[in-house]
Amino acid sequence: MQIDDRLHTVLRTRAGGETSARTQFRQLVDLLGTLPSDARGEVIDAAWVKLAELSQAIPAADRASAVAEAGLRLRSPRLVAELARAEPQIADAALSAAQLGEDEWLDLIPALPAQVRPLLRQRDDLGTRVEGLLDRLGIARHALPPAGRASRHPANDTQPARKAKVESGTPESEEGIGAIVRRIEAYRARHTARDSEPVEAGPSQPLAAVAFTCDESGRIDWAEAGAAPAVIGLALFSRDRSAAAQGFPAITARFARRVPISGETLHIEGSTAIAGEWRVDAQARFDQRGRFTGYEGRLRRPCPPEMAPESAQGSEADRLRQLIHELRTPINAIQGFAEVIQQQLFGPTPHEYRAHAAAIAGDAARMLAGFDDLERLAKLATGAMSLEPGACDLGEVAQSLTDHLAPHMAARDSAFVSHAPAPALPLGMAREEAERLLWRLLATLASSAAPSERMALSLTASGGTASLTLALPRALADQSDIFHAAAPNSSTPLSAGMFGAGFALRLAANEAKAGGGKLERQGDSLRLELPLTTSDLTAPADTESKGLPG
């Protein structure tokens, strides 16, 4: 209450001239600097607004002098973060004057703009954990104090520095060789003992993917360890055309509406690690009170340069991927608006409209999934991507998926039938890839099965090859070309995908080829073959064969 009263008093004061404005600015910095970071209230909000107004009216040099003034209490991480985003001389003064604890620094540093973090290397009172964090972020120790900065620590006026002033024969306020000598000597006095410590540099090779979170302004405040030095502090969704990250207007619009971002394109200028084109997939974050706190998601490269196809077929695939991207943009926008209505983000909405919006959002999601399948087929067909390596058991994956499908098929009295247990069939691909491939096959056949139809399923191993043989349902067995893409004739709870059974099977065939195997029709059956590995996937007690539904 005492601080609120003082804020009331300061806010009632009319800053009629430059001197009174600077005084009011310093008073607000001092009072806000003593508040806890979670302090809220109308008076506090008004003080922040007034501080912003004064920052526009007072020259940066005067504000920096006020922040650096002796006796100022700068103990609020929130205020330090705000000042660090201002002009460089103000950021320098704020980071020099800040009086934060070690835990507060650890929380604050990832949120600071990347270009101001090196200023913290001029301090020698941050603690070993903070110094370790700066090392992990790749912030080098070899930086001189900025010329003309306000001294806040005794080490800034060391005996070697004073000696340099005398030897230079120049006044203390004069810039030039003497000033440079003083800065060098001050730096050496503080950092000689540290220079022998190893420094972890940022990534020097192009990154392929980055998991990240960003704050409410769109600036990255956390990234996975290997990428953090290169991307923390990067503003992803800025409308400023001079910003390092540039995207289509749709991406900033989705950020502004707090709706999911899926597959949007960003072009980033910067170091070798992050320069180039990226795709963004991200979701908005909200705290327990429903307040927007930023986004979390993943940046990914659209296609590794070394795998870009050069053939005529590759050119066609490139054009297809470009077309898909152009189609995604309006569908993403439609889905975003539908979700806004369905979730009532802009206010109460009648239930009928919400139901329509939910249906539209669902249709948009299915279309986007279809676009993903198209792009995946184009990349697999041209060799622009391969399946992720790993380890899994084909028999175990098949068992899991048929168990999942069984209740849905039982509603129509159809089923997959196996009369023998499956042997251990270790594969050299990631489980997720195997599940995607097998689900595509099993769901396609299940969706095509007639009521009461049974389809034989068998798993075998021979000559280093794992084989899955599936009897085709009559609807597919009667077709001369089961890999011909055609729109589905009807909608069923189990869907073969947006483009029908033929397209799904063609995509599965390309996935099998990318995994070193093949998918072929053999009469009225479909046979999947994949290379076995020698990996021991299970402990001895778990190696007994598991039977499939029978």
C-alpha positions as CSV (number, residue, x, y, z in Angstrom):
1,M,0.0,0.0,0.0
2,Q,2.9,2.4,0.7
3,I,4.3,1.9,-2.8
4,D,0.8,2.3,-4.3
5,D,0.4,5.6,-2.4
6,R,3.8,6.8,-3.7
7,L,2.8,5.8,-7.2
8,H,-0.4,7.7,-6.8
9,T,1.6,10.8,-5.8
10,V,4.1,10.5,-8.7
11,L,1.3,9.9,-11.3
12,R,-0.6,13.0,-10.1
13,T,2.5,15.1,-10.7
14,R,2.3,17.0,-14.1
15,A,5.6,16.7,-16.0
16,G,5.5,20.2,-17.5
17,G,9.1,20.5,-18.5
18,E,12.1,18.3,-19.4
19,T,13.5,18.4,-15.9
20,S,10.3,17.3,-14.3
21,A,9.8,14.6,-16.9
22,R,13.2,13.1,-16.2
23,T,12.5,13.3,-12.4
24,Q,9.2,11.5,-12.9
25,F,10.8,8.9,-15.1
26,R,13.5,8.2,-12.4
27,Q,10.9,8.0,-9.7
28,L,8.7,5.5,-11.6
29,V,11.8,3.4,-12.4
30,D,12.7,3.4,-8.7
31,L,9.2,2.5,-7.5
32,L,8.5,-0.1,-10.2
33,G,11.9,-1.5,-9.6
34,T,11.1,-2.4,-6.0
35,L,7.8,-4.2,-6.9
36,P,7.6,-8.0,-7.0
37,S,7.3,-9.3,-10.6
38,D,3.8,-10.6,-10.1
39,A,2.5,-7.3,-8.6
40,R,-0.7,-6.2,-10.4
41,G,-3.3,-3.5,-10.0
42,E,-4.8,-0.4,-11.7
43,V,-2.2,2.0,-10.2
44,I,0.7,-0.3,-11.2
45,D,-0.8,-0.6,-14.7
46,A,-1.1,3.2,-14.9
47,A,2.5,3.5,-13.8
48,W,3.7,1.2,-16.6
49,V,1.7,3.2,-19.2
50,K,3.2,6.5,-17.9
51,L,6.7,5.1,-18.0
52,A,6.2,4.1,-21.6
53,E,4.9,7.6,-22.4
54,L,7.9,9.2,-20.8
55,S,10.2,6.9,-22.6
56,Q,8.9,8.3,-25.9
57,A,9.5,11.9,-24.7
58,I,12.9,11.7,-23.0
59,P,16.1,11.2,-25.0
60,A,17.8,7.8,-24.6
61,A,20.9,9.3,-23.1
62,D,18.9,11.0,-20.3
63,R,17.0,7.8,-19.6
64,A,20.2,5.8,-19.5
65,S,21.7,8.3,-17.0
66,A,18.6,8.0,-14.8
67,V,18.7,4.3,-14.8
68,A,22.5,4.3,-13.9
69,E,22.0,6.9,-11.1
70,A,23.5,5.8,-7.8
71,G,20.9,4.8,-5.2
72,L,18.4,3.5,-7.8
73,R,16.7,0.3,-6.7
74,L,16.3,-1.9,-9.7
75,R,15.2,-5.2,-8.2
76,S,12.3,-6.2,-10.5
77,P,13.1,-8.8,-13.2
78,R,10.1,-7.5,-15.1
79,L,11.4,-3.9,-15.3
80,V,14.9,-5.1,-16.1
81,A,13.5,-7.1,-19.0
82,E,11.6,-4.1,-20.3
83,L,14.6,-1.8,-20.1
84,A,16.8,-4.4,-21.8
85,R,14.5,-4.2,-24.8
86,A,15.1,-0.4,-25.1
87,E,18.0,1.4,-26.8
88,P,21.4,-0.2,-26.3
89,Q,22.7,2.4,-23.9
90,I,19.6,1.9,-21.7
91,A,19.9,-1.8,-21.8
92,D,23.6,-1.5,-20.8
93,A,22.7,0.8,-17.9
94,A,19.9,-1.5,-16.7
95,L,21.9,-4.7,-16.9
96,S,24.7,-3.0,-15.0
97,A,22.4,-1.5,-12.3
98,A,20.1,-4.5,-11.8
99,Q,20.1,-6.0,-8.3
100,L,18.7,-9.4,-8.9
101,G,19.3,-12.8,-7.2
102,E,20.9,-15.7,-8.9
103,D,17.6,-17.5,-9.5
104,E,16.1,-14.4,-10.9
105,W,19.0,-14.0,-13.4
106,L,18.6,-17.6,-14.4
107,D,14.9,-17.0,-15.2
108,L,15.5,-13.7,-16.9
109,I,18.5,-14.3,-19.2
110,P,16.7,-16.6,-21.7
111,A,14.1,-13.9,-22.1
112,L,16.6,-11.2,-22.8
113,P,17.3,-10.1,-26.4
114,A,20.3,-12.0,-27.7
115,Q,22.1,-8.9,-28.6
116,V,22.2,-7.5,-25.1
117,R,23.1,-10.7,-23.2
118,P,26.9,-10.2,-23.8
119,L,26.6,-7.0,-21.6
120,L,26.3,-9.3,-18.6
121,R,29.9,-10.4,-19.1
122,Q,30.9,-7.1,-17.7
123,R,29.6,-8.1,-14.3
124,D,31.5,-10.2,-11.8
125,D,28.8,-10.7,-9.2
126,L,26.3,-13.0,-11.0
127,G,27.2,-16.3,-9.5
128,T,28.6,-19.5,-10.9
129,R,25.3,-20.9,-12.1
130,V,24.5,-17.7,-14.1
131,E,28.0,-17.8,-15.6
132,G,27.4,-21.4,-16.6
133,L,24.2,-20.4,-18.3
134,L,26.0,-17.7,-20.2
135,D,28.6,-20.3,-21.3
136,R,25.9,-22.7,-22.5
137,L,24.2,-19.9,-24.5
138,G,27.6,-19.4,-26.3
139,I,28.1,-15.9,-24.9
140,A,31.8,-15.3,-25.2
141,R,33.8,-13.7,-22.4
142,H,36.0,-11.7,-24.7
143,A,34.1,-8.4,-24.9
144,L,35.2,-5.0,-23.7
145,P,33.0,-2.7,-21.6
146,P,31.1,-0.3,-23.8
147,A,32.7,3.1,-24.1
148,G,31.2,5.7,-21.8
149,R,29.1,3.3,-19.7
150,A,28.1,4.4,-16.2
151,S,30.2,2.7,-13.6
152,R,28.1,0.6,-11.1
153,H,30.8,-1.7,-9.8
154,P,34.2,-1.0,-8.1
155,A,35.9,-3.2,-10.6
156,N,35.1,-0.6,-13.3
157,D,37.6,1.8,-11.7
158,T,40.5,-0.6,-10.9
159,Q,44.1,0.5,-10.1
160,P,45.4,-0.6,-13.6
161,A,42.6,1.6,-15.1
162,R,43.6,4.6,-13.1
163,K,47.3,4.0,-14.0
164,A,46.3,3.9,-17.7
165,K,44.7,7.4,-17.3
166,V,47.8,8.9,-15.9
167,E,50.1,7.3,-18.6
168,S,47.8,8.4,-21.4
169,G,48.1,12.0,-20.3
170,T,44.4,12.7,-21.1
171,P,41.6,13.8,-18.9
172,E,39.3,11.1,-17.6
173,S,36.4,12.2,-19.7
174,E,38.4,12.2,-23.0
175,E,37.8,9.5,-25.5
176,G,40.6,8.0,-27.6
177,I,43.6,5.8,-27.1
178,G,43.6,6.5,-23.3
179,A,40.0,5.4,-23.0
180,I,40.6,2.2,-24.9
181,V,43.6,1.4,-22.7
182,R,41.5,2.0,-19.6
183,R,38.8,-0.4,-20.9
184,I,41.4,-3.0,-21.8
185,E,43.0,-2.8,-18.3
186,A,39.6,-2.9,-16.6
187,Y,38.6,-6.0,-18.6
188,R,41.9,-7.8,-17.8
189,A,41.6,-7.1,-14.1
190,R,38.2,-8.8,-13.9
191,H,38.6,-11.7,-16.4
192,T,42.2,-12.9,-16.2
193,A,41.2,-15.7,-13.9
194,R,38.3,-16.8,-16.1
195,D,39.9,-16.8,-19.6
196,S,41.2,-20.3,-19.2
197,E,37.7,-21.8,-18.7
198,P,36.2,-23.6,-21.7
199,V,33.4,-21.8,-23.5
200,E,30.6,-23.7,-25.3
201,A,30.0,-22.1,-28.7
202,G,26.8,-22.0,-30.6
203,P,26.0,-24.4,-33.4
204,S,28.1,-23.9,-36.6
205,Q,26.3,-26.3,-38.9
206,P,22.7,-25.7,-40.3
207,L,20.1,-26.8,-37.9
208,A,17.4,-29.2,-39.2
209,A,14.7,-28.7,-36.5
210,V,14.3,-26.6,-33.3
211,A,11.8,-27.0,-30.5
212,F,11.0,-23.6,-29.0
213,T,8.7,-21.4,-26.9
214,C,8.2,-17.7,-27.4
215,D,6.7,-15.0,-25.2
216,E,3.6,-13.0,-25.9
217,S,5.5,-10.7,-28.3
218,G,6.6,-13.7,-30.4
219,R,10.3,-13.5,-29.3
220,I,11.9,-16.9,-28.6
221,D,12.6,-17.3,-24.9
222,W,13.5,-21.0,-24.8
223,A,14.9,-23.5,-27.2
224,E,16.4,-26.9,-27.0
225,A,20.0,-27.0,-25.8
226,G,21.8,-27.4,-29.1
227,A,19.9,-24.6,-30.8
228,A,19.5,-22.1,-27.9
229,P,22.6,-19.9,-28.7
230,A,21.4,-19.3,-32.2
231,V,17.7,-18.6,-31.8
232,I,16.9,-17.3,-28.3
233,G,15.8,-13.7,-28.6
234,L,14.7,-14.1,-32.3
235,A,11.4,-12.4,-33.0
236,L,9.4,-14.9,-35.1
237,F,6.2,-13.1,-35.8
238,S,7.2,-9.4,-36.2
239,R,5.5,-7.2,-38.8
240,D,8.7,-5.2,-39.1
241,R,10.0,-5.9,-42.6
242,S,13.5,-5.4,-41.4
243,A,13.2,-8.2,-38.8
244,A,15.5,-11.2,-39.2
245,A,12.5,-13.6,-39.5
246,Q,10.0,-12.9,-42.3
247,G,6.8,-14.8,-43.1
248,F,3.6,-14.4,-45.0
249,P,1.0,-12.1,-43.5
250,A,-1.1,-15.1,-42.6
251,I,1.4,-16.3,-40.0
252,T,1.4,-12.9,-38.1
253,A,-2.4,-12.9,-38.4
254,R,-2.7,-16.4,-36.8
255,F,-0.3,-15.3,-34.1
256,A,-2.4,-12.2,-33.4
257,R,-5.5,-14.4,-33.2
258,R,-3.8,-16.9,-30.9
259,V,-4.8,-19.8,-33.1
260,P,-2.7,-22.9,-34.1
261,I,0.1,-22.4,-36.7
262,S,0.7,-25.4,-39.0
263,G,3.2,-25.6,-41.7
264,E,3.6,-21.8,-42.3
265,T,6.7,-20.6,-44.0
266,L,9.4,-18.4,-42.4
267,H,12.6,-17.1,-44.0
268,I,15.3,-16.3,-41.4
269,E,18.4,-14.3,-41.9
270,G,21.2,-14.9,-39.5
271,S,24.1,-17.3,-38.7
272,T,24.8,-20.4,-40.7
273,A,22.9,-22.5,-38.2
274,I,19.5,-20.8,-38.7
275,A,19.6,-19.0,-42.0
276,G,17.2,-20.1,-44.7
277,E,13.6,-21.3,-45.0
278,W,11.7,-22.9,-42.2
279,R,8.2,-24.3,-41.5
280,V,6.5,-23.5,-38.2
281,D,4.1,-25.7,-36.3
282,A,3.0,-24.1,-33.0
283,Q,0.2,-23.8,-30.4
284,A,-0.8,-20.9,-28.3
285,R,-0.1,-21.1,-24.5
286,F,-2.3,-19.7,-21.8
287,D,-1.8,-19.5,-18.0
288,Q,-4.3,-20.7,-15.4
289,R,-6.2,-17.4,-15.6
290,G,-6.6,-17.7,-19.4
291,R,-4.0,-15.0,-20.1
292,F,-2.0,-15.5,-23.3
293,T,1.7,-16.2,-22.6
294,G,3.1,-17.1,-26.0
295,Y,3.5,-20.0,-28.3
296,E,5.3,-23.4,-28.1
297,G,6.2,-25.4,-31.1
298,R,8.8,-26.5,-33.6
299,L,10.7,-25.0,-36.5
300,R,11.6,-27.5,-39.2
301,R,13.4,-27.3,-42.6
302,P,11.1,-28.0,-45.5
303,C,13.6,-30.3,-47.3
304,P,17.3,-30.8,-46.6
305,P,19.3,-29.1,-49.5
306,E,21.5,-32.2,-50.0
307,M,18.4,-34.3,-50.7
308,A,16.6,-31.9,-53.1
309,P,15.6,-33.8,-56.3
310,E,17.1,-32.6,-59.6
311,S,15.3,-34.8,-62.0
312,A,12.2,-33.8,-64.1
313,Q,10.2,-35.9,-61.7
314,G,11.7,-33.9,-58.9
315,S,10.7,-30.7,-60.5
316,E,7.1,-31.9,-60.8
317,A,7.2,-32.8,-57.1
318,D,8.6,-29.4,-56.3
319,R,5.7,-27.8,-58.1
320,L,3.3,-30.0,-56.3
321,R,4.7,-29.1,-52.9
322,Q,4.5,-25.4,-53.8
323,L,0.8,-25.8,-54.9
324,I,0.1,-27.7,-51.6
325,H,1.7,-24.8,-49.7
326,E,-0.5,-22.3,-51.5
327,L,-3.6,-24.4,-50.7
328,R,-2.6,-24.8,-47.1
329,T,-2.6,-21.0,-46.4
330,P,-6.3,-20.4,-47.0
331,I,-7.3,-23.7,-45.4
332,N,-5.3,-22.7,-42.3
333,A,-7.0,-19.4,-42.2
334,I,-10.5,-21.0,-42.5
335,Q,-9.6,-23.5,-39.8
336,G,-8.3,-20.7,-37.6
337,F,-11.5,-18.6,-37.9
338,A,-13.6,-21.7,-37.3
339,E,-11.7,-22.5,-34.1
340,V,-12.1,-18.9,-32.9
341,I,-15.9,-19.2,-33.3
342,Q,-16.1,-22.7,-31.9
343,Q,-14.0,-21.8,-28.8
344,Q,-15.8,-18.4,-28.3
345,L,-12.5,-16.6,-28.1
346,F,-14.1,-13.3,-29.2
347,G,-17.2,-13.7,-27.0
348,P,-20.3,-15.8,-26.6
349,T,-21.5,-17.5,-29.8
350,P,-24.8,-19.3,-30.4
351,H,-24.6,-23.1,-30.1
352,E,-25.7,-23.6,-33.7
353,Y,-22.9,-21.4,-35.0
354,R,-20.4,-23.2,-32.8
355,A,-21.6,-26.6,-34.2
356,H,-21.2,-25.3,-37.8
357,A,-17.7,-24.0,-36.9
358,A,-16.7,-27.3,-35.3
359,A,-17.8,-29.1,-38.5
360,I,-15.8,-26.7,-40.7
361,A,-12.7,-27.0,-38.5
362,G,-13.0,-30.8,-38.8
363,D,-13.3,-30.6,-42.6
364,A,-10.3,-28.3,-42.7
365,A,-8.3,-30.7,-40.5
366,R,-9.0,-33.6,-42.9
367,M,-8.0,-31.5,-45.9
368,L,-4.8,-30.5,-44.2
369,A,-4.1,-34.2,-43.4
370,G,-4.7,-35.0,-47.1
371,F,-2.3,-32.3,-48.1
372,D,0.3,-33.8,-45.8
373,D,-0.2,-37.2,-47.4
374,L,0.2,-35.6,-50.9
375,E,3.4,-33.9,-49.9
376,R,4.7,-37.1,-48.2
377,L,4.1,-39.1,-51.4
378,A,5.8,-36.5,-53.6
379,K,8.9,-36.6,-51.3
380,L,9.0,-40.4,-51.1
381,A,8.5,-40.9,-54.8
382,T,11.5,-38.6,-55.7
383,G,13.8,-39.7,-52.9
384,A,13.6,-36.3,-51.2
385,M,13.0,-38.0,-47.8
386,S,13.6,-41.3,-46.1
387,L,12.0,-43.1,-43.2
388,E,13.4,-42.4,-39.8
389,P,15.6,-45.2,-38.6
390,G,15.1,-46.9,-35.3
391,A,14.0,-50.3,-33.9
392,C,10.6,-52.0,-33.5
393,D,8.9,-55.4,-33.9
394,L,6.6,-55.8,-36.9
395,G,4.6,-58.5,-35.1
396,E,4.0,-56.4,-32.0
397,V,3.0,-53.3,-34.0
398,A,0.6,-55.4,-36.1
399,Q,-0.9,-56.8,-32.9
400,S,-1.4,-53.4,-31.4
401,L,-3.1,-52.0,-34.5
402,T,-5.4,-54.9,-35.1
403,D,-6.5,-54.7,-31.4
404,H,-7.2,-51.0,-31.9
405,L,-9.2,-51.7,-35.1
406,A,-11.2,-54.7,-33.7
407,P,-14.0,-52.8,-31.9
408,H,-14.6,-50.6,-35.0
409,M,-14.7,-53.6,-37.3
410,A,-16.9,-55.6,-34.9
411,A,-19.7,-53.1,-35.4
412,R,-19.9,-54.4,-39.0
413,D,-19.1,-58.0,-38.0
414,S,-15.8,-57.8,-40.1
415,A,-12.4,-58.8,-38.8
416,F,-8.8,-59.7,-39.6
417,V,-8.1,-63.4,-38.9
418,S,-4.8,-65.1,-38.1
419,H,-4.4,-68.8,-37.5
420,A,-0.8,-68.8,-36.3
421,P,1.2,-66.7,-33.8
422,A,3.6,-64.1,-35.2
423,P,7.3,-64.7,-34.8
424,A,9.6,-61.9,-33.6
425,L,10.2,-59.6,-36.6
426,P,12.7,-56.9,-35.7
427,L,12.8,-53.9,-38.1
428,G,15.4,-51.2,-38.5
429,M,12.8,-48.3,-38.7
430,A,11.3,-46.1,-36.0
431,R,8.1,-47.5,-34.4
432,E,6.2,-44.4,-35.5
433,E,7.1,-45.1,-39.1
434,A,6.1,-48.7,-38.9
435,E,2.8,-47.8,-37.2
436,R,2.1,-45.2,-39.9
437,L,2.7,-47.7,-42.7
438,L,0.8,-50.6,-41.1
439,W,-2.1,-48.3,-40.1
440,R,-2.4,-47.1,-43.7
441,L,-2.7,-50.7,-44.9
442,L,-5.0,-52.1,-42.2
443,A,-7.3,-49.1,-42.1
444,T,-7.6,-49.0,-45.9
445,L,-8.6,-52.7,-46.0
446,A,-10.9,-52.4,-43.0
447,S,-12.7,-49.5,-44.5
448,S,-13.2,-51.4,-47.7
449,A,-14.5,-54.6,-46.0
450,A,-18.2,-55.6,-46.4
451,P,-20.3,-56.5,-43.4
452,S,-19.4,-60.0,-42.1
453,E,-16.3,-60.2,-44.2
454,R,-13.2,-61.9,-42.8
455,M,-9.7,-61.1,-44.1
456,A,-6.8,-63.5,-43.5
457,L,-3.6,-62.0,-42.0
458,S,-0.2,-63.8,-41.6
459,L,3.2,-62.7,-40.5
460,T,6.3,-64.7,-41.5
461,A,10.1,-64.4,-41.7
462,S,12.3,-65.8,-44.4
463,G,15.8,-65.1,-45.7
464,G,16.3,-61.9,-43.8
465,T,12.8,-60.5,-44.8
466,A,9.7,-59.9,-42.7
467,S,6.5,-60.5,-44.6
468,L,2.9,-59.4,-43.8
469,T,0.3,-60.9,-46.1
470,L,-3.3,-59.6,-46.1
471,A,-6.3,-61.0,-48.0
472,L,-7.9,-58.2,-50.0
473,P,-11.6,-57.5,-49.2
474,R,-13.9,-58.3,-52.2
475,A,-14.4,-54.6,-53.0
476,L,-10.6,-54.3,-53.7
477,A,-10.0,-57.8,-55.0
478,D,-12.5,-57.1,-57.9
479,Q,-10.4,-54.1,-59.0
480,S,-7.8,-54.5,-61.8
481,D,-5.6,-51.8,-60.3
482,I,-5.9,-51.4,-56.5
483,F,-3.2,-48.6,-56.6
484,H,-5.3,-46.4,-58.8
485,A,-6.2,-43.2,-57.0
486,A,-9.9,-42.4,-56.9
487,A,-12.2,-40.5,-54.6
488,P,-13.9,-42.7,-52.0
489,N,-17.4,-43.7,-52.8
490,S,-18.7,-43.4,-49.3
491,S,-17.8,-42.2,-45.9
492,T,-17.1,-44.8,-43.1
493,P,-15.9,-44.4,-39.5
494,L,-12.6,-46.0,-40.7
495,S,-11.2,-43.8,-43.5
496,A,-8.6,-44.7,-46.0
497,G,-7.9,-41.0,-46.3
498,M,-9.1,-38.0,-48.3
499,F,-8.1,-39.5,-51.7
500,G,-9.4,-43.0,-51.3
501,A,-8.0,-46.5,-51.0
502,G,-5.9,-46.5,-54.2
503,F,-4.0,-43.4,-53.1
504,A,-3.5,-44.8,-49.6
505,L,-2.0,-48.0,-50.9
506,R,0.2,-46.2,-53.4
507,L,1.6,-44.1,-50.5
508,A,2.1,-47.2,-48.4
509,A,4.0,-48.8,-51.3
510,N,6.3,-45.8,-51.5
511,E,6.8,-45.9,-47.7
512,A,7.7,-49.6,-47.9
513,K,10.2,-48.8,-50.7
514,A,11.8,-46.0,-48.6
515,G,12.1,-48.6,-45.8
516,G,14.1,-50.9,-48.0
517,G,11.1,-53.2,-48.8
518,K,8.2,-53.4,-51.1
519,L,4.4,-53.7,-51.2
520,E,2.9,-55.8,-54.0
521,R,-0.4,-57.4,-55.0
522,Q,-0.3,-61.1,-55.3
523,G,-3.6,-62.3,-56.7
524,D,-6.3,-61.6,-54.1
525,S,-3.7,-60.7,-51.4
526,L,-1.5,-57.8,-50.6
527,R,2.1,-58.6,-49.5
528,L,4.4,-56.3,-47.5
529,E,8.0,-57.2,-47.3
530,L,10.6,-55.3,-45.1
531,P,14.2,-56.2,-44.2
532,L,14.8,-57.7,-40.9
533,T,17.6,-56.6,-38.5
534,T,19.5,-58.5,-36.0
535,S,18.6,-56.2,-33.1
536,D,17.3,-57.9,-30.0
537,L,14.3,-55.8,-29.2
538,T,13.0,-57.7,-26.2
539,A,14.3,-59.4,-23.1
540,P,14.4,-63.2,-23.2
541,A,11.2,-63.4,-21.1
542,D,9.3,-61.4,-23.7
543,T,10.4,-63.2,-27.0
544,E,7.5,-65.6,-27.2
545,S,5.4,-65.1,-30.3
546,K,2.1,-63.3,-29.9
547,G,-0.9,-64.4,-31.9
548,L,-3.0,-62.0,-33.8
549,P,-6.8,-61.9,-33.7
550,G,-8.2,-65.3,-34.6
